[in-house]
Amino acid sequence: MNFKLNEAEQKAYEEFISQHKDCKFSSTIGGKISITFTPTGLGDIVIVKCNKCGEEKDITDTSNW
């Protein structure tokens, strides 16, 4: 199963990353930002999370549902 961000979700994702660029996260394999996709009957719910500070944001674009 493949999941993709559409244009609006990609923009929101990049804004989230920009807001969390100062969160220092020490790991040899990365993992500072997590993206969770939850399939539904209408579309996919997309949640991004900063694993350093714990903030989560729903970036789901429901305009095409």
N, C-alpha and C positions, 0 to 999 in steps of 0.2 A: 504494500500500500504506500503510495507517495502522497505527501502533503506539500502544498506550495502556498506561499503568501501571494496575494494579489497586490496590485499596485498601491492601493490605499493601506493595506496591512504592512507592506514593506516600508512605506513612509513612516507609519506609526512605530514600527520596530526600530528603525534608524533613529528616530527621535528619542525613544526609550534608551537606546544604547548611549546616545549623546548625553542624556541626563545623568547617566550612571558611569560616565568615563572616569570620574574621580574616586569611585568605590574601588579600593585596593583589594585585590583577590589574589591570593598566592596558591598556585596549583601548577603542577608540571604538565597537566593535560588539558588545561582550560576549564571550562564549565562555569564561567562567571554568570552567563546569561542562559536561562533555560526557556525553551518554547514548548508549550504543551498544546497539542491538537486533540480536540474531543469531537469525534464525528457525531452528527445528529441527523435526523431525517431531512432537515432543511439545508444544512451546510455544516461547516466545521467551526467550532468555537476555538479561538486562538488566544492563549494567555502567555505573556512573557513575564519572566521573573528574574530579578537580580539576586543571585545566590549569596551575595555579600551582605546587602542591607535587608533583604527579604521582601522588598516591594514587588508587588504583582500588578499587572495592568492587562485588562481585556482589550485586545486590539482587533477583535472580530469585526469585519466589514459585513454588515447584514444587508447592505443595499442591493445585493444580487440574490437574496433569498426569495 
